Amino acid sequence: MPDWRNPADYAYTANLTLHDWAWEFLRRNAQYRAAWRRFTGERKPGPVSDAEFEIARSFGLACLSDPSCTIFGDEVFWLEGGGVKLLWGYRAPEPGPEGEAIPWPGYPDGLALWFDLAQPIESQVKTADALLRRFQAELQQAGMLEQVPKADARVHVGKWSDFLRVLDADVEGVSPAKVGEVLFASATDPRDQARKVRAAARRLVNGGYRRLLLKPNILATGGK
């Protein structure tokens, strides 16, 4: 991990998307790092094992990625939200005997679509939109999916580099008082501010990062 005392070590966060931020928080999750150590020690050449896939899926991933790497150092494949997902081939259902469309088999948890760039994009996007909304509605009607919250484009990331610095200091066992002196010297109570930031950062590490995957995967800069 970078040196939490040196802001230059966190300069790369200026070019992160929301899903990249999700990875920054997940890779600091102690349980995830333990899972990585376990399965890299057991990993053999060939496809990802069922056991590793289940563990990865529990964190929202298609496969485990190296937590010592930023998004620029290793590929991260999310199963949740937007971004890169596993591909599931799709062919439009043929009409049934009475002219109705044959229903889809099963209920997928997620779906990724392949777009043919040699064909018109507008019609493909329209088909994809209808398909995704149909699946979402069917899952909700079947009681297999809670009501999807409305997207909130307001994401405040301006202080998240401080979140990472506080988390990395915490791993080193640095006290909130010391962290406050270095990062929040201008605060009324630097130690209390360090504790508050640490609590907020830990919430993102311990599952809160998943909320970022529900938002558009846009470059996230600025904000307060």
N, C-alpha and C positions, 0 to 999 in steps of 0.2 A: 504494500500500500504506500501511497505517497507520504511525505513528511507533513504532518498536520500543521507544523509551525510555519511552513513555507507556502504562501498563497500561489506562487508560481507553479507549484506541483499540481494545482487544481485548475490551471488556465484552460485545459482541454474541455472543461465543462461548459465553456461559452459556446460550444458547437454541438451540443447534445439535443436530440429530440426528446419528447416526453417518454417514449419507450426506452430510449437510451438511459434516461434518468431512472426508470424502473429497474434497469439492470444494475446501475450504480448502487441502488439501495439493496437489491437482492444479493449482490455479491458480497455484501457486508453482513449477511445473515449467517449466524454461527451454525445453525442446523444445515443450511445449504452448503457451507464450506466443508462441514463434516461429511456430508453425502458425497461431495466431489472427491475428497480424499479416499473414501471407502471404495467408490466405483472405479476410480482411475487405478487403484491398486489391483482391482480384480479384472479390469477391462482386457479383453482379448480382441485380436483382429476380427473384423466382421461386423454385422449389424448390431445395433444397440440391443442389449438384452431386455427381456420383458420387465425384469426387476428394476433396471435402471430407468426404463421408460416410465414406469409407474411413479418412481421417485421424482423424476424430472417433471412429470405432469402435475404432481402435487404442488409444485412451485410455479406452475403455469408455463413450463417449457416443454419443447418436443424432445430435447436431449440436454444433458448437462454440459454447461460451458465453464471454462476455466475462470474461477472467481478472482484470480490474480491479475486478469486482463481487463482493460477497459473495453468498450464496444469496438474500439479501433484495433484491438489485439486479438480478438476471437469472435467468431460468429455466434450470434444469439438468436435462436428460433423460438418465438413465442407461440404458444397454442391459444392464448387468450387475446382478446382485443384485436386491434389492427396489426399491421406489420406482417412479417413473414410467418406463414403457417404451413402445416402439412397440406399437400394437395390431395383433393378428392376429385377424381374424374367425374364429369357431369355430362349427361346427354338428356336433352329435353324428352319428357315422357310422351309416349305415343298415345293417341286417343284410344279409349277402350271400345268395346262392342257397341255401346250406346252413344258414343261420341264424347264421353267425359274423359278427362285426363286420368291416367292410371296414377294412383297415389304413390308418393315416394316410400321406399322401404325404410322403416326405422326413423329414429329421430337423432340427427347428429348433434354433438355438443358444439361443434364449430365447423366452419366450411371455408375453404380457400378456393378461389376460382382462377383458372388460367385464361388469360386474354391473348387472342391471336392478333398480333400487331400488323399482320398483313390484311386484316379485315377492318371494316368500319368500327370505330370504338363506341360511338354513341349507342348503337343498337345493342352492343354487348353489355354496356353499362346499364342500360335499361332492363335487360334480361336479368342481370346480376342483382339489381336493386329489388326487382319483383321476387326473385328467388329467395334472397335473404330475408325479406319482410315476411314471406310466406312461412319459412321455417320458424322464424321468431314467433309469429302468431300461433302456429301449431303447437310449439313447445309451451307457450303460455297457456293455451287452452287445455293442454294435457296436464297442466299442473307441474311440469318439469322445469319451468323457468319462471323466476319471479319477474314482476313488471320491470322492464328495463328503464332505468332513470334517464331523464333527458340529458343530452350532452351539455356540459358546461365548459365553454371555451376559455373561461378565465382561470388560468393556472399561474400561480405566483412562484416563480423559480429563482428570483433574484438572490435569495439567501440560502439556496440549497447547497452551494459550495461550502458554506459555513456548516451546514448539517453534516456533510461528509467529513470535514475537518474535525468536528466534535466527535463523530463516531470513531474516527481513526485514533484520536487521542484517547478515547475510552478503551479501545483495544489495548493500548499501551499502559493502561492503568493510571493515566494522568487525572488528578483530582479536578473537580469542577472549579475550584478556586484558581488553580493554575491556568486552566483553559480560559476562564473568564479574564484573567490578567492579559493573556495574549490576544484573544479574539474580541473581547467585549469590554475593553478598558474604559470606553466612554459611557457605558451603561451605569445607571444609578447603583445597581447591585450586580457587578460582573459575575459573581458566583451563581446567583439566582438565575441570571440570564443564561448562563451556560447550562444549568440544570433544565431550564425550560426548553432550550434548543435541543438538548440531548433527548428529552422525552418525546418531542415532536419527531425527531429523526428516527428514534427507535420504532415509532408507530409505522413509519414508512417501510422500515426494514422488515418488520414483523407482519407483513401482509398488506400494508397500505399501498405498496407499490402497484398492486393489482388495479387500483382505481385509475392509475395513469394509463393503463392499457385500454381502458374504455374510451379514452379521448383520442382525437385525431393525432396521428404521429407527426406532429409539426415541430419545426425547430423552435425550441423554447428558450428565449432569452429575455432578460429584463424582468420587470415586475418587482413587487415588494412583498 
